[in-house]
């Protein structure tokens, strides 16, 4: 009985072959799955993946990819799309593509070793880049060039094309507004690498203008040249490579020509035409006041459109201000002329003034018609006075009435003399104002870009 019980316990406590074989089968299937997965991963790896891993595994992007005694040459080209100039902030903005290329000794390979792959693309933050920054930048930070990838060739040549906006300060001169020409500079310089480590060379002329789109400001000329900027913070013996672009801009002033320059003509016409109106006409004052209002409106427009810069008052503003001064004087002249042509009948004109007006000066001033009218009126008075002297003394009463009419006619002659003087003042004022307006136009409105360019170089 005890023996049968022991046999029963041994039978159920010992595992059978199937139970032992099941875990073994599970382990073998797992190993086969891992080996299959490893084969799939190995099949998906490309030559580019292997190349990138071999090139960038131990790559130090903070170290210049050359020996310390070798110089890395960086080729530079600006493809300019558009140029804008903010007059109020004195900021030049250039939409451009920055083309840079250099040789990286750490990124060389043989294409035959990697399935014929002769170039790859890498992110800009993965490799070393030349630290070219805009030295006279108007931004708070540096320009962001890291948004585009680089193309790396098997020879180690790296090409990097970055679209960006370069904003720099520019000293503007508004003296010739709106026909001014300004010259601005942008300086691209290496921030940390000296001239012994980096050399910048210009591709072609350093710029490309085939895709340029003109706006309000038109690029008339661009020149680029290499410079060496000294270290102003630490040592004057160390220089840093730099490229300076000199950009000559002129405003597209066709609209301003019609808005501002042609507007001077009606203002001048309103002022000058008043000197050819009748001296006693009060419409002269209305014409001049209208011209004054137009001039004030233009001065307000200039004050809104032109930034206030110290020591730079546009000549067009000086011209309109001068016109306002001249119109103020013309109002005084018109008031005086109206007064003497309507109120000064009791007094006679001074003899010297009368002789001057009746002489050559009157002819030069165009007073022939007024002189003929006055002479004709005098002849009538002389004829009537002669007729009265030969009449009979019996007709004293009628003669007294005729003398009264002669006295009135004499007052009429005096009035004509004063009107003649007023007309002479108008004609003389017309000539003086013509000379003044012409002098102002020649002095203040000079549309000569070359002359201004010489002044801009001396600023």
C-alpha beads as a LAMMPS data file, in Angstrom:
LAMMPS data file: protein, C-alpha beads

459 atoms
458 bonds

1 atom types
1 bond types

-500.0 500.0 xlo xhi
-500.0 500.0 ylo yhi
-500.0 500.0 zlo zhi

Masses

1 110.0

Atoms # bond

1 1 1 0.000 0.000 0.000
2 1 1 2.740 2.409 0.890
3 1 1 4.626 1.398 -2.237
4 1 1 1.651 2.206 -4.489
5 1 1 1.251 5.603 -2.882
6 1 1 4.893 6.515 -3.540
7 1 1 4.581 5.517 -7.196
8 1 1 1.518 7.739 -7.584
9 1 1 3.339 10.803 -6.149
10 1 1 6.393 10.284 -8.335
11 1 1 4.276 9.971 -11.466
12 1 1 2.447 13.324 -11.083
13 1 1 5.419 15.332 -9.748
14 1 1 7.787 14.563 -12.661
15 1 1 7.228 16.767 -15.837
16 1 1 6.695 15.076 -19.095
17 1 1 8.559 15.707 -22.342
18 1 1 5.946 17.934 -23.823
19 1 1 5.979 20.260 -20.843
20 1 1 9.742 20.546 -21.043
21 1 1 9.732 21.087 -24.807
22 1 1 7.212 23.975 -24.759
23 1 1 9.495 26.625 -23.161
24 1 1 12.306 25.603 -25.424
25 1 1 10.095 26.141 -28.434
26 1 1 9.123 29.593 -27.129
27 1 1 12.761 30.670 -26.690
28 1 1 13.724 29.439 -30.127
29 1 1 10.813 31.326 -31.747
30 1 1 11.847 34.532 -29.949
31 1 1 15.415 34.144 -31.158
32 1 1 14.211 33.601 -34.704
33 1 1 12.021 36.743 -34.474
34 1 1 14.948 38.858 -33.228
35 1 1 17.185 37.571 -35.965
36 1 1 14.465 38.332 -38.546
37 1 1 14.045 41.889 -37.172
38 1 1 17.764 42.463 -37.226
39 1 1 17.831 41.417 -40.843
40 1 1 15.036 43.904 -41.689
41 1 1 16.846 46.774 -39.913
42 1 1 20.040 45.958 -41.762
43 1 1 18.182 45.931 -45.096
44 1 1 16.594 49.409 -44.506
45 1 1 19.928 51.164 -43.797
46 1 1 21.039 53.147 -46.862
47 1 1 24.408 54.299 -48.033
48 1 1 23.505 57.843 -47.055
49 1 1 22.715 56.655 -43.513
50 1 1 26.072 54.944 -43.225
51 1 1 27.839 57.985 -44.699
52 1 1 26.138 60.431 -42.353
53 1 1 26.906 58.190 -39.370
54 1 1 30.555 57.913 -40.285
55 1 1 30.928 61.636 -40.972
56 1 1 28.986 63.106 -38.063
57 1 1 29.522 60.550 -35.310
58 1 1 32.578 62.240 -33.825
59 1 1 32.176 65.585 -35.611
60 1 1 32.757 68.727 -33.496
61 1 1 30.722 71.554 -34.979
62 1 1 32.356 74.113 -32.693
63 1 1 35.829 73.494 -34.074
64 1 1 36.966 75.054 -37.337
65 1 1 37.383 72.204 -39.870
66 1 1 41.035 72.883 -40.656
67 1 1 44.411 72.882 -38.987
68 1 1 45.181 75.965 -36.931
69 1 1 47.861 77.045 -39.385
70 1 1 45.529 76.743 -42.418
71 1 1 43.030 79.380 -43.504
72 1 1 39.440 78.574 -44.361
73 1 1 38.337 80.486 -47.434
74 1 1 34.661 81.435 -47.494
75 1 1 33.128 82.491 -50.825
76 1 1 30.299 85.010 -50.533
77 1 1 27.563 86.211 -52.892
78 1 1 24.421 88.252 -52.220
79 1 1 21.453 87.648 -54.519
80 1 1 19.427 90.810 -53.921
81 1 1 15.652 90.607 -54.372
82 1 1 14.424 93.941 -53.044
83 1 1 15.765 96.949 -51.181
84 1 1 13.624 99.051 -48.847
85 1 1 14.491 102.143 -46.848
86 1 1 12.579 103.203 -43.745
87 1 1 13.043 106.972 -43.718
88 1 1 11.669 107.525 -40.241
89 1 1 13.849 104.886 -38.562
90 1 1 16.832 105.298 -40.920
91 1 1 16.958 101.537 -41.480
92 1 1 17.966 99.837 -44.725
93 1 1 16.306 96.445 -45.368
94 1 1 17.642 94.077 -48.006
95 1 1 15.738 90.933 -48.963
96 1 1 18.464 88.674 -50.287
97 1 1 19.754 85.148 -50.616
98 1 1 23.152 84.758 -48.976
99 1 1 25.299 82.270 -50.920
100 1 1 28.256 80.900 -48.930
101 1 1 30.624 78.082 -49.731
102 1 1 33.761 76.717 -48.022
103 1 1 35.791 73.540 -47.720
104 1 1 35.418 71.274 -44.682
105 1 1 38.350 68.884 -44.309
106 1 1 36.366 66.715 -41.901
107 1 1 33.592 66.015 -44.390
108 1 1 35.466 64.247 -47.182
109 1 1 34.831 60.747 -48.492
110 1 1 35.188 58.556 -51.539
111 1 1 31.927 58.012 -53.385
112 1 1 32.920 54.492 -54.486
113 1 1 32.986 53.397 -50.837
114 1 1 29.372 54.442 -50.343
115 1 1 27.553 53.200 -53.390
116 1 1 28.416 56.208 -55.580
117 1 1 26.941 58.844 -53.207
118 1 1 28.837 62.038 -54.078
119 1 1 26.774 64.621 -52.120
120 1 1 24.449 64.754 -49.155
121 1 1 22.376 67.348 -47.341
122 1 1 22.892 68.144 -43.684
123 1 1 21.267 70.592 -41.316
124 1 1 23.148 73.774 -40.654
125 1 1 23.230 73.132 -36.908
126 1 1 25.038 69.806 -37.420
127 1 1 28.252 71.189 -38.913
128 1 1 30.590 74.135 -38.490
129 1 1 29.532 77.404 -40.150
130 1 1 31.353 80.678 -40.724
131 1 1 30.137 83.204 -38.140
132 1 1 29.445 86.051 -40.564
133 1 1 27.237 88.710 -39.005
134 1 1 26.025 92.124 -40.079
135 1 1 28.344 94.512 -38.247
136 1 1 26.069 97.557 -38.506
137 1 1 22.920 95.551 -37.894
138 1 1 19.730 97.299 -36.816
139 1 1 18.424 94.112 -35.175
140 1 1 18.713 93.354 -31.482
141 1 1 20.282 89.958 -32.219
142 1 1 22.226 88.478 -35.116
143 1 1 20.734 87.303 -38.379
144 1 1 19.271 83.805 -38.324
145 1 1 20.915 81.649 -40.977
146 1 1 20.042 78.237 -39.520
147 1 1 16.690 77.707 -41.204
148 1 1 18.093 76.055 -44.342
149 1 1 20.188 72.960 -44.999
150 1 1 23.639 72.668 -46.525
151 1 1 24.829 70.613 -49.487
152 1 1 28.064 68.699 -48.833
153 1 1 30.123 67.265 -51.700
154 1 1 32.590 64.378 -51.419
155 1 1 35.476 66.836 -51.864
156 1 1 34.423 68.583 -48.650
157 1 1 32.944 71.576 -50.466
158 1 1 29.892 72.942 -48.633
159 1 1 27.305 75.163 -50.294
160 1 1 24.889 77.063 -48.122
161 1 1 22.130 79.283 -49.542
162 1 1 20.082 81.167 -46.971
163 1 1 17.178 83.558 -47.660
164 1 1 17.254 86.348 -45.108
165 1 1 16.569 90.038 -44.493
166 1 1 19.586 92.217 -43.716
167 1 1 18.674 95.339 -41.738
168 1 1 21.307 97.973 -41.146
169 1 1 21.388 101.584 -40.043
170 1 1 21.825 104.207 -42.736
171 1 1 22.515 107.910 -42.333
172 1 1 19.995 109.738 -44.505
173 1 1 20.028 113.254 -45.852
174 1 1 16.671 114.796 -46.774
175 1 1 18.033 118.011 -48.231
176 1 1 16.990 117.057 -51.772
177 1 1 13.663 115.418 -50.802
178 1 1 11.849 113.947 -52.721
179 1 1 14.636 113.737 -55.312
180 1 1 17.364 112.704 -52.904
181 1 1 20.046 110.092 -53.352
182 1 1 21.326 108.206 -50.308
183 1 1 24.363 105.998 -49.928
184 1 1 24.172 103.159 -47.389
185 1 1 26.622 100.488 -46.304
186 1 1 26.291 96.934 -45.032
187 1 1 29.328 95.273 -43.468
188 1 1 29.498 91.477 -43.154
189 1 1 32.281 90.506 -40.786
190 1 1 33.477 87.377 -38.986
191 1 1 32.576 87.780 -35.326
192 1 1 35.228 85.569 -33.669
193 1 1 37.631 84.322 -36.347
194 1 1 40.558 86.543 -37.267
195 1 1 42.023 87.036 -40.704
196 1 1 44.546 84.235 -40.088
197 1 1 41.714 81.749 -39.664
198 1 1 39.108 82.869 -42.212
199 1 1 39.442 84.654 -45.518
200 1 1 36.379 85.975 -47.352
201 1 1 36.416 86.104 -51.131
202 1 1 33.718 87.510 -53.392
203 1 1 32.002 85.377 -55.998
204 1 1 31.806 87.351 -59.243
205 1 1 31.310 90.953 -58.045
206 1 1 29.901 89.903 -54.694
207 1 1 26.277 90.471 -55.660
208 1 1 23.612 89.294 -58.106
209 1 1 20.789 91.545 -59.341
210 1 1 18.944 89.485 -61.945
211 1 1 15.980 88.835 -59.615
212 1 1 15.833 92.392 -58.261
213 1 1 12.342 93.974 -58.008
214 1 1 12.414 97.785 -57.693
215 1 1 10.139 99.550 -55.223
216 1 1 9.949 103.103 -53.933
217 1 1 13.742 103.153 -53.784
218 1 1 15.746 102.181 -56.853
219 1 1 19.272 100.795 -56.641
220 1 1 21.474 102.852 -58.933
221 1 1 24.815 101.282 -58.079
222 1 1 26.340 98.612 -55.827
223 1 1 30.010 98.019 -55.129
224 1 1 31.547 95.402 -52.862
225 1 1 35.090 95.238 -51.543
226 1 1 36.986 93.246 -48.951
227 1 1 38.261 94.956 -45.816
228 1 1 39.990 94.101 -42.566
229 1 1 38.255 95.461 -39.488
230 1 1 40.448 95.885 -36.392
231 1 1 39.356 94.518 -33.053
232 1 1 38.026 97.659 -31.373
233 1 1 37.438 95.965 -28.037
234 1 1 40.627 94.118 -27.289
235 1 1 43.592 94.665 -29.582
236 1 1 44.344 96.705 -32.679
237 1 1 46.859 94.110 -33.854
238 1 1 44.136 91.579 -34.682
239 1 1 41.970 92.153 -37.734
240 1 1 38.836 90.368 -38.803
241 1 1 37.809 89.652 -42.402
242 1 1 34.890 91.701 -43.654
243 1 1 33.030 92.590 -46.823
244 1 1 31.524 96.051 -47.261
245 1 1 28.704 96.698 -49.702
246 1 1 28.146 100.296 -50.764
247 1 1 24.604 100.793 -52.075
248 1 1 23.514 103.964 -53.850
249 1 1 19.753 104.473 -53.710
250 1 1 17.541 107.062 -55.320
251 1 1 13.865 107.597 -54.694
252 1 1 11.402 106.861 -57.480
253 1 1 10.062 110.416 -57.476
254 1 1 7.662 110.508 -60.422
255 1 1 4.650 110.694 -58.114
256 1 1 6.284 113.296 -55.884
257 1 1 7.204 115.319 -58.948
258 1 1 3.554 115.712 -59.895
259 1 1 2.352 116.168 -56.320
260 1 1 4.871 118.688 -55.048
261 1 1 6.831 120.271 -57.871
262 1 1 3.919 120.924 -60.228
263 1 1 1.887 122.255 -57.292
264 1 1 4.271 125.210 -57.118
265 1 1 3.022 126.505 -60.457
266 1 1 -0.540 127.480 -59.416
267 1 1 0.775 129.047 -56.205
268 1 1 3.228 131.207 -58.111
269 1 1 0.583 131.995 -60.740
270 1 1 -1.955 133.156 -58.136
271 1 1 0.605 135.509 -56.627
272 1 1 1.905 136.953 -59.886
273 1 1 -1.492 137.414 -61.538
274 1 1 -2.583 139.784 -58.765
275 1 1 -0.008 142.333 -59.916
276 1 1 -1.734 142.573 -63.320
277 1 1 -5.194 143.185 -61.946
278 1 1 -6.648 146.649 -61.463
279 1 1 -4.917 148.379 -58.546
280 1 1 -8.213 149.236 -56.846
281 1 1 -9.610 145.676 -57.172
282 1 1 -10.051 143.895 -53.855
283 1 1 -10.055 140.508 -55.602
284 1 1 -6.272 140.661 -55.415
285 1 1 -6.394 139.952 -51.681
286 1 1 -8.692 136.966 -52.194
287 1 1 -6.315 135.442 -54.735
288 1 1 -3.312 135.846 -52.459
289 1 1 -5.155 134.448 -49.434
290 1 1 -6.083 131.361 -51.475
291 1 1 -2.427 130.910 -52.413
292 1 1 -1.438 131.273 -48.746
293 1 1 -3.898 128.546 -47.708
294 1 1 -2.603 126.173 -50.401
295 1 1 0.979 126.822 -49.323
296 1 1 0.127 126.151 -45.656
297 1 1 -1.559 122.852 -46.592
298 1 1 1.566 121.729 -48.441
299 1 1 3.767 122.664 -45.497
300 1 1 1.541 120.556 -43.236
301 1 1 1.856 117.677 -45.710
302 1 1 5.636 117.989 -45.686
303 1 1 5.685 118.019 -41.899
304 1 1 3.727 114.763 -41.852
305 1 1 5.638 113.002 -44.655
306 1 1 9.238 114.025 -43.943
307 1 1 10.917 112.770 -40.754
308 1 1 12.315 115.424 -38.469
309 1 1 16.101 115.071 -38.626
310 1 1 18.523 117.535 -37.039
311 1 1 20.392 119.697 -39.530
312 1 1 18.544 118.352 -42.569
313 1 1 15.758 120.624 -43.825
314 1 1 14.541 119.703 -47.317
315 1 1 14.997 122.358 -49.948
316 1 1 11.394 121.945 -51.100
317 1 1 10.259 122.928 -47.594
318 1 1 12.517 125.974 -47.735
319 1 1 11.028 126.861 -51.111
320 1 1 7.426 126.695 -49.869
321 1 1 8.417 128.602 -46.729
322 1 1 10.017 131.273 -48.909
323 1 1 6.839 131.435 -50.984
324 1 1 4.866 131.984 -47.784
325 1 1 7.133 134.881 -46.825
326 1 1 6.792 136.405 -50.278
327 1 1 3.022 136.056 -50.197
328 1 1 2.965 137.836 -46.838
329 1 1 4.871 140.724 -48.409
330 1 1 2.536 140.689 -51.405
331 1 1 -0.479 141.066 -49.070
332 1 1 1.095 144.197 -47.615
333 1 1 1.846 145.522 -51.091
334 1 1 -1.718 144.851 -52.275
335 1 1 -3.152 146.617 -49.227
336 1 1 -0.947 149.640 -49.853
337 1 1 -1.788 149.716 -53.560
338 1 1 -5.528 149.499 -52.912
339 1 1 -5.240 152.308 -50.364
340 1 1 -3.401 154.788 -52.585
341 1 1 -5.571 154.014 -55.609
342 1 1 -8.861 154.636 -53.785
343 1 1 -8.186 157.122 -50.977
344 1 1 -5.424 159.579 -51.964
345 1 1 -7.442 161.974 -54.139
346 1 1 -7.008 165.191 -52.163
347 1 1 -3.229 165.400 -52.411
348 1 1 -1.240 165.747 -55.586
349 1 1 1.476 163.314 -56.583
350 1 1 5.010 164.567 -55.967
351 1 1 6.466 166.172 -59.055
352 1 1 9.601 163.993 -59.146
353 1 1 7.555 160.820 -58.944
354 1 1 5.264 162.085 -61.719
355 1 1 8.219 162.881 -63.955
356 1 1 9.709 159.423 -63.399
357 1 1 6.448 157.675 -64.220
358 1 1 5.892 159.757 -67.338
359 1 1 9.434 159.075 -68.545
360 1 1 11.240 155.940 -69.629
361 1 1 10.514 154.085 -66.413
362 1 1 6.787 154.223 -67.116
363 1 1 7.338 152.822 -70.593
364 1 1 9.521 150.002 -69.254
365 1 1 6.878 149.137 -66.661
366 1 1 4.098 148.934 -69.252
367 1 1 2.186 152.083 -68.181
368 1 1 1.481 153.471 -71.644
369 1 1 -2.271 152.971 -71.479
370 1 1 -2.562 154.608 -68.060
371 1 1 -0.365 157.523 -69.177
372 1 1 -2.422 158.050 -72.354
373 1 1 -5.657 158.069 -70.348
374 1 1 -4.268 160.630 -67.934
375 1 1 -2.919 162.848 -70.748
376 1 1 -6.219 162.670 -72.572
377 1 1 -8.061 163.769 -69.456
378 1 1 -5.674 166.734 -69.059
379 1 1 -6.283 167.821 -72.661
380 1 1 -10.024 167.832 -72.054
381 1 1 -9.561 170.026 -68.974
382 1 1 -7.305 172.487 -70.854
383 1 1 -9.765 172.744 -73.724
384 1 1 -12.679 173.415 -71.400
385 1 1 -10.662 175.995 -69.468
386 1 1 -9.763 177.816 -72.725
387 1 1 -13.371 177.917 -73.809
388 1 1 -14.382 179.495 -70.521
389 1 1 -11.867 182.349 -70.756
390 1 1 -13.317 183.696 -74.062
391 1 1 -16.922 183.743 -72.866
392 1 1 -18.784 186.925 -71.976
393 1 1 -18.580 188.230 -68.380
394 1 1 -22.372 188.376 -68.303
395 1 1 -22.522 184.653 -68.024
396 1 1 -20.711 184.537 -64.672
397 1 1 -23.101 182.092 -63.099
398 1 1 -22.773 179.567 -65.859
399 1 1 -18.997 180.066 -65.840
400 1 1 -18.886 179.346 -62.097
401 1 1 -20.722 176.076 -62.645
402 1 1 -18.277 175.174 -65.427
403 1 1 -15.338 175.901 -63.119
404 1 1 -16.871 173.578 -60.552
405 1 1 -16.889 170.815 -63.162
406 1 1 -13.274 171.615 -64.056
407 1 1 -12.287 171.306 -60.407
408 1 1 -14.006 167.900 -60.275
409 1 1 -12.208 166.907 -63.442
410 1 1 -8.940 168.008 -61.856
411 1 1 -9.631 165.666 -58.937
412 1 1 -10.213 162.923 -61.472
413 1 1 -6.779 163.592 -62.942
414 1 1 -5.238 163.375 -59.485
415 1 1 -6.957 160.046 -59.008
416 1 1 -5.548 158.799 -62.306
417 1 1 -2.083 159.880 -61.213
418 1 1 -2.314 157.902 -57.995
419 1 1 -3.699 154.905 -59.897
420 1 1 -0.720 155.280 -62.221
421 1 1 1.601 155.125 -59.207
422 1 1 -0.246 152.084 -57.842
423 1 1 0.038 150.368 -61.217
424 1 1 3.757 151.157 -61.301
425 1 1 4.174 149.567 -57.856
426 1 1 2.336 146.446 -59.063
427 1 1 4.506 146.160 -62.160
428 1 1 7.690 146.635 -60.174
429 1 1 6.524 144.086 -57.596
430 1 1 5.769 141.646 -60.422
431 1 1 9.332 141.894 -61.690
432 1 1 10.817 141.548 -58.209
433 1 1 8.641 138.549 -57.384
434 1 1 9.519 136.884 -60.696
435 1 1 13.192 137.250 -59.853
436 1 1 12.574 135.980 -56.308
437 1 1 10.595 132.917 -57.447
438 1 1 13.148 132.101 -60.121
439 1 1 16.013 132.407 -57.674
440 1 1 14.181 130.186 -55.172
441 1 1 13.435 127.584 -57.834
442 1 1 17.037 127.482 -59.024
443 1 1 18.443 127.464 -55.492
444 1 1 16.043 125.140 -53.676
445 1 1 14.790 122.731 -56.345
446 1 1 17.928 121.225 -57.836
447 1 1 17.310 117.778 -59.212
448 1 1 20.887 116.643 -59.701
449 1 1 21.816 113.254 -58.274
450 1 1 25.502 113.516 -59.082
451 1 1 25.832 116.789 -57.215
452 1 1 24.157 115.337 -54.173
453 1 1 26.264 112.172 -54.342
454 1 1 29.394 114.292 -53.894
455 1 1 27.857 115.843 -50.794
456 1 1 26.882 112.428 -49.468
457 1 1 30.452 111.170 -49.679
458 1 1 31.621 114.064 -47.540
459 1 1 29.059 113.411 -44.779

Bonds

1 1 1 2
2 1 2 3
3 1 3 4
4 1 4 5
5 1 5 6
6 1 6 7
7 1 7 8
8 1 8 9
9 1 9 10
10 1 10 11
11 1 11 12
12 1 12 13
13 1 13 14
14 1 14 15
15 1 15 16
16 1 16 17
17 1 17 18
18 1 18 19
19 1 19 20
20 1 20 21
21 1 21 22
22 1 22 23
23 1 23 24
24 1 24 25
25 1 25 26
26 1 26 27
27 1 27 28
28 1 28 29
29 1 29 30
30 1 30 31
31 1 31 32
32 1 32 33
33 1 33 34
34 1 34 35
35 1 35 36
36 1 36 37
37 1 37 38
38 1 38 39
39 1 39 40
40 1 40 41
41 1 41 42
42 1 42 43
43 1 43 44
44 1 44 45
45 1 45 46
46 1 46 47
47 1 47 48
48 1 48 49
49 1 49 50
50 1 50 51
51 1 51 52
52 1 52 53
53 1 53 54
54 1 54 55
55 1 55 56
56 1 56 57
57 1 57 58
58 1 58 59
59 1 59 60
60 1 60 61
61 1 61 62
62 1 62 63
63 1 63 64
64 1 64 65
65 1 65 66
66 1 66 67
67 1 67 68
68 1 68 69
69 1 69 70
70 1 70 71
71 1 71 72
72 1 72 73
73 1 73 74
74 1 74 75
75 1 75 76
76 1 76 77
77 1 77 78
78 1 78 79
79 1 79 80
80 1 80 81
81 1 81 82
82 1 82 83
83 1 83 84
84 1 84 85
85 1 85 86
86 1 86 87
87 1 87 88
88 1 88 89
89 1 89 90
90 1 90 91
91 1 91 92
92 1 92 93
93 1 93 94
94 1 94 95
95 1 95 96
96 1 96 97
97 1 97 98
98 1 98 99
99 1 99 100
100 1 100 101
101 1 101 102
102 1 102 103
103 1 103 104
104 1 104 105
105 1 105 106
106 1 106 107
107 1 107 108
108 1 108 109
109 1 109 110
110 1 110 111
111 1 111 112
112 1 112 113
113 1 113 114
114 1 114 115
115 1 115 116
116 1 116 117
117 1 117 118
118 1 118 119
119 1 119 120
120 1 120 121
121 1 121 122
122 1 122 123
123 1 123 124
124 1 124 125
125 1 125 126
126 1 126 127
127 1 127 128
128 1 128 129
129 1 129 130
130 1 130 131
131 1 131 132
132 1 132 133
133 1 133 134
134 1 134 135
135 1 135 136
136 1 136 137
137 1 137 138
138 1 138 139
139 1 139 140
140 1 140 141
141 1 141 142
142 1 142 143
143 1 143 144
144 1 144 145
145 1 145 146
146 1 146 147
147 1 147 148
148 1 148 149
149 1 149 150
150 1 150 151
151 1 151 152
152 1 152 153
153 1 153 154
154 1 154 155
155 1 155 156
156 1 156 157
157 1 157 158
158 1 158 159
159 1 159 160
160 1 160 161
161 1 161 162
162 1 162 163
163 1 163 164
164 1 164 165
165 1 165 166
166 1 166 167
167 1 167 168
168 1 168 169
169 1 169 170
170 1 170 171
171 1 171 172
172 1 172 173
173 1 173 174
174 1 174 175
175 1 175 176
176 1 176 177
177 1 177 178
178 1 178 179
179 1 179 180
180 1 180 181
181 1 181 182
182 1 182 183
183 1 183 184
184 1 184 185
185 1 185 186
186 1 186 187
187 1 187 188
188 1 188 189
189 1 189 190
190 1 190 191
191 1 191 192
192 1 192 193
193 1 193 194
194 1 194 195
195 1 195 196
196 1 196 197
197 1 197 198
198 1 198 199
199 1 199 200
200 1 200 201
201 1 201 202
202 1 202 203
203 1 203 204
204 1 204 205
205 1 205 206
206 1 206 207
207 1 207 208
208 1 208 209
209 1 209 210
210 1 210 211
211 1 211 212
212 1 212 213
213 1 213 214
214 1 214 215
215 1 215 216
216 1 216 217
217 1 217 218
218 1 218 219
219 1 219 220
220 1 220 221
221 1 221 222
222 1 222 223
223 1 223 224
224 1 224 225
225 1 225 226
226 1 226 227
227 1 227 228
228 1 228 229
229 1 229 230
230 1 230 231
231 1 231 232
232 1 232 233
233 1 233 234
234 1 234 235
235 1 235 236
236 1 236 237
237 1 237 238
238 1 238 239
239 1 239 240
240 1 240 241
241 1 241 242
242 1 242 243
243 1 243 244
244 1 244 245
245 1 245 246
246 1 246 247
247 1 247 248
248 1 248 249
249 1 249 250
250 1 250 251
251 1 251 252
252 1 252 253
253 1 253 254
254 1 254 255
255 1 255 256
256 1 256 257
257 1 257 258
258 1 258 259
259 1 259 260
260 1 260 261
261 1 261 262
262 1 262 263
263 1 263 264
264 1 264 265
265 1 265 266
266 1 266 267
267 1 267 268
268 1 268 269
269 1 269 270
270 1 270 271
271 1 271 272
272 1 272 273
273 1 273 274
274 1 274 275
275 1 275 276
276 1 276 277
277 1 277 278
278 1 278 279
279 1 279 280
280 1 280 281
281 1 281 282
282 1 282 283
283 1 283 284
284 1 284 285
285 1 285 286
286 1 286 287
287 1 287 288
288 1 288 289
289 1 289 290
290 1 290 291
291 1 291 292
292 1 292 293
293 1 293 294
294 1 294 295
295 1 295 296
296 1 296 297
297 1 297 298
298 1 298 299
299 1 299 300
300 1 300 301
301 1 301 302
302 1 302 303
303 1 303 304
304 1 304 305
305 1 305 306
306 1 306 307
307 1 307 308
308 1 308 309
309 1 309 310
310 1 310 311
311 1 311 312
312 1 312 313
313 1 313 314
314 1 314 315
315 1 315 316
316 1 316 317
317 1 317 318
318 1 318 319
319 1 319 320
320 1 320 321
321 1 321 322
322 1 322 323
323 1 323 324
324 1 324 325
325 1 325 326
326 1 326 327
327 1 327 328
328 1 328 329
329 1 329 330
330 1 330 331
331 1 331 332
332 1 332 333
333 1 333 334
334 1 334 335
335 1 335 336
336 1 336 337
337 1 337 338
338 1 338 339
339 1 339 340
340 1 340 341
341 1 341 342
342 1 342 343
343 1 343 344
344 1 344 345
345 1 345 346
346 1 346 347
347 1 347 348
348 1 348 349
349 1 349 350
350 1 350 351
351 1 351 352
352 1 352 353
353 1 353 354
354 1 354 355
355 1 355 356
356 1 356 357
357 1 357 358
358 1 358 359
359 1 359 360
360 1 360 361
361 1 361 362
362 1 362 363
363 1 363 364
364 1 364 365
365 1 365 366
366 1 366 367
367 1 367 368
368 1 368 369
369 1 369 370
370 1 370 371
371 1 371 372
372 1 372 373
373 1 373 374
374 1 374 375
375 1 375 376
376 1 376 377
377 1 377 378
378 1 378 379
379 1 379 380
380 1 380 381
381 1 381 382
382 1 382 383
383 1 383 384
384 1 384 385
385 1 385 386
386 1 386 387
387 1 387 388
388 1 388 389
389 1 389 390
390 1 390 391
391 1 391 392
392 1 392 393
393 1 393 394
394 1 394 395
395 1 395 396
396 1 396 397
397 1 397 398
398 1 398 399
399 1 399 400
400 1 400 401
401 1 401 402
402 1 402 403
403 1 403 404
404 1 404 405
405 1 405 406
406 1 406 407
407 1 407 408
408 1 408 409
409 1 409 410
410 1 410 411
411 1 411 412
412 1 412 413
413 1 413 414
414 1 414 415
415 1 415 416
416 1 416 417
417 1 417 418
418 1 418 419
419 1 419 420
420 1 420 421
421 1 421 422
422 1 422 423
423 1 423 424
424 1 424 425
425 1 425 426
426 1 426 427
427 1 427 428
428 1 428 429
429 1 429 430
430 1 430 431
431 1 431 432
432 1 432 433
433 1 433 434
434 1 434 435
435 1 435 436
436 1 436 437
437 1 437 438
438 1 438 439
439 1 439 440
440 1 440 441
441 1 441 442
442 1 442 443
443 1 443 444
444 1 444 445
445 1 445 446
446 1 446 447
447 1 447 448
448 1 448 449
449 1 449 450
450 1 450 451
451 1 451 452
452 1 452 453
453 1 453 454
454 1 454 455
455 1 455 456
456 1 456 457
457 1 457 458
458 1 458 459
